[in-house]
Amino acid sequence: MPSDGPPEVGRGPSHPLDPTGRGALALVLATNLLPLAGVVAFDWRVGELLAVYWIEVVAMVLAYSAAALFAERPIDLDDRAFYVIGYSEDTELDEERWETTPEPIHLASWLPPVYRRNASVVVRSLGVFYFVAFPLAWVGGDILSYATPSVGVAALGVCLAQIAEVRREFFAERAYEEQSPYMVVEAAQRVVLFYLVIGLFSVPAVAVALLVVQGLVGAGTLDAVAAAVGPQAVLLPFLVPITLAKTLVEWSRRRAFREDDPDGIATWFTGEDPRREWKQTEETAGED
């Protein structure tokens, strides 16, 4: 809104950082590449960084599962290309539950109401933790070695960050009025599936690449590098694709949330809204 008086001399207009501009992209990239610099320059443990990344995914799933309890819209499974854990194209919904007006449950005056019918969606979707727990099979008995104070502090930070993100994207924008519980848990499960695919392809590919390099250069090359630079140098190549994937996820989700019609990989994180097509048609007709 314009001010009541003339503009002050010598003060130019403020230019906040465009959340989907190049400056924001550079900030997201720098933030996620910082751990790589820490491994190289400050001897951070790769395992601890991966533990924090894993905790962040767990926190995200739990935060979105909690947010799904507040979603007002009923579920619509027709013509979906992506089904969350616990649902399929053959799933039959309880018509009485989803086609009648639900009774809201008010937990606190500063919170929107929750709906009892959403609990079944959340419980079903928690089966995604079978996939989230998959990386733990590689760690085995060494898992307790990563339960360090630094990991604990970092875990607290990422948990608070996930809560803040859900608050900003779901509650501050009143998105719970426009989404179903299915759509909310879908947003988290798309991220989990993306990370799982990246991990399944990148870890074996990096391992094979390192063996090929050692075969070309000579036996004992990796041991020599580890002795000269540190064991983290050998593990660093495994962290690079995961870090880049995390950057891509954060940037794509940012675009999916803020852009009306995102393109590229951001469309994967946009999710499916059964009302999107007719709603866009309705809005276009209204503008005309």
N, C-alpha and C positions, 0 to 999 in steps of 0.2 A: 504494500500500500504506500502511496506517496506521503511524505511528511507534510505537516501543517505549514512549515516555513521553508525558506529557500535553502538549498544545500549549502553545507559549510565549505568554505574555500579551502582548497588544499587537501580535501579528503576525497579520494576516488571511490568508486563502488567496490564493494567486497566481492570476491570471486571464490566462493566455496568450492572445494574439490568436487569435480563431477564424479559421482559414485561409479559410473561406468566408462569414464574417460581414460586416457592414457596415463594420467597421473595416478589414478586409483589402481590401475593395472600394475604400474611400476611399484606401488606401495605393497600390494598383495604379493608380487613376485619377490621383492626384497625381504619381506617378512618371512616367507617360507624358505628362502635360500639361506637365511641366517643360520639355521642349524647346521647346514653343510659347512659353513665357515667355522662354526664352533667345533665341529669334528676335526677339521684340518688344523686350525690354529690353536685351539684350547683343549684338545684331547677329550672332547665330549664322547661319551659312550654311545655308539650307534644303537645298541639294545635299549638304552634308556629313552632315546628319542622315539624309537618305534613303540615302546610301551606307552609313551604319552600320546602318540598318534592313535593307538588302539583305544586308550581310555577316552579320547575325544569322540571316537565313533560310538562307543558305548553311551557316553553322556548325550550325544545327539539323539540316539534312538530312544532313550528314556525320556528326554525332554519333549520330543515330538509325540511320544506315546501319551504323556501327561496332557499335552495340548489337545490331543484328539478327543479327550473327554469333554471338551468345551464346544466342539463343532456342532452346529445347529442343523445342517442339512442332512437329509436321509441319504443312504447309499444308493448308487446307481451303477450296476455292473454291466450294463448293456454295451456291446461293441467296444470293449476295452482291449488294448494291445498288451497291457502290463497288469499282472495280478500279484497282489502282495501275498506274503506267506499266509496260508490258511484259507485262501480263496482261489477260485478258478471259474472258468466260463460255465461250469456245470453247477456252481453253487446256487442253491435255492434260498432266497432270503425270506425271513418271516414277514409276510405282508402286514400282519396286524401290528408288528413292532415298528416297521419302517414307513408305513403309509398313514399312520395316525400321528396326531400332534403329541410330541413327547412331553412329559412332565418335567420341568426344570427343577434342579436341586441347587439351592443357593448355599454356598459354603462360607462366603464372606461378602460384605457389602462392596468391597473394592474389586471383586472378581465377577466375571460373568458366570451364569449358571452352568453346571455340568448336567449331563444326561445319562441316565442309567443304561440306556440301550447301547451307548458307545463303548461300554466296558467290554462287551463280548468281542468287539472289533479289536480293541487293544490287546486282549488276552490272546486272541488268535495270532495277531501280528508279531507277538513276542517270540514266536518260533524262529524269527530271523536271527536270534542269538545262537542258533546252531551254526549259522554261517559266520557270525561275528567271532565265535570261539574257535573257528578253524585255524587261525594263525597260532593259537596256543599249542597245537599239536606239534609244531616245529620247535617250540621253546622247551617243552617237556619239564623236567625237574629244575631247570635253571630259572624258572619264572620268579622264584623268591629273590633271586639275586638282583632283580630290577626294582624291588620294593625299597627304594632309597628315599631319603628326605627330599632330594631334589626332584625326583619323580612325583612325590606326594604334593609338593608345592606347585609344580607344573600342572598336575592333574586338577588341583583345586582351581587353578586359573582357567583351564579349558572348560571345566564344568560351569563356572560362572559365565564364561563367554557364550556357551551354548544356551544357558538360561536367558542371557541378555538378548541373544539373537532371536530366540523364540518369542520373547516378549515384544521385540521390535517388529518382527515380521507377522506375528499372529495376533497379538493382543492390541498393540498400539494402533494398528491399521484395521482392527475389528474384522480380521479375516475369518474369525470363527463363525461369523454370520453367513459367509459365502461358501464355506467348505464343509464337506462331510468328514466324519472320522476316518473313513477309508482314504480320502485324499491327503489327510495330514500324515498318516503313517506311511503312505506311499512315497511322500517326499523324502523321508529318511531311508526307506528301503532302496530307493533308486541310487542313493549315495553308497550304501553298503554293497550293492551289486556291482557298481562301478569299481570300487576299491578291490573287491574280490577278483574281478576279471583282470585288473591291472596286476595284482599280486600273483595270480596263477600264471600269467604270461611273462611278467618281467623277471621274477626270481629265477626260474629255470633258464631264461634267456641270458641273464647276467652270469649265472654259474657256468653255462656253456661257453660264453664269451671269454671268461677268465681262464678256463681250461685251454681254450684255443690259443690265447695269448701265451700262456705258459708253454704250450706245445711248440709254438713257433720260436719263442725266445730261448727256451731251455728249461729243463727240469729244475725245480727249486726257485724259480723266479718269484713266485708269490711269497715264499718264505723269506727271500732276500729283501723284498720290498717291505714286508712286515717288520723285519729286523732293523731296517734302516730308517723307516718313517714311522712305524708303529702299526699294530694290528688293525687299527681303525681304518687305515688306508685301503686294506684289502676288502673290508666290509662296506666302505663308502659307496662303491658302485651299486650295491643293493639299495642304498638309501636314495640315490638320485632319482630313479623313476617314481618312487613312492612320493618323494617331495614334489616332483613336477605334477604328479596326479593330484596331490592335495591342493596345489596352486590352481590347477584347472578346475577342480571341484568348487573351490571358494569363489573363483571368478565367474564361473558359469552359473552358480546359484545366485550370485549377486545380480547378474544380468537377468536371470529368469524371474527374480522377484521384482526388479525395478523397470524392466522394459515390457511394453505391451505386447510386442511380437518379436521375441528373441529368435536368433537363428543359430545354426551350427550346433555344437555340443550342448549349448544352453537349453535347447529344446528337450533334451533328455531329462533335465532337472526341473523343467516346467511342470511336468506331470500332466495327467489327463483330467480335464474338467468336462463332463458330459454337457454342460450348459454353455461351454465357451463359444461354439459356433453360432448358436442362435442368439446369444447375448451380444456378440460382436455385430451380427446382422441388425439386431434391434438398435444398438448404439449408432451404427452407421445410418440407419433410416432416420433416427432422431436428429442427427446432424444435418441431414438433407432437408 
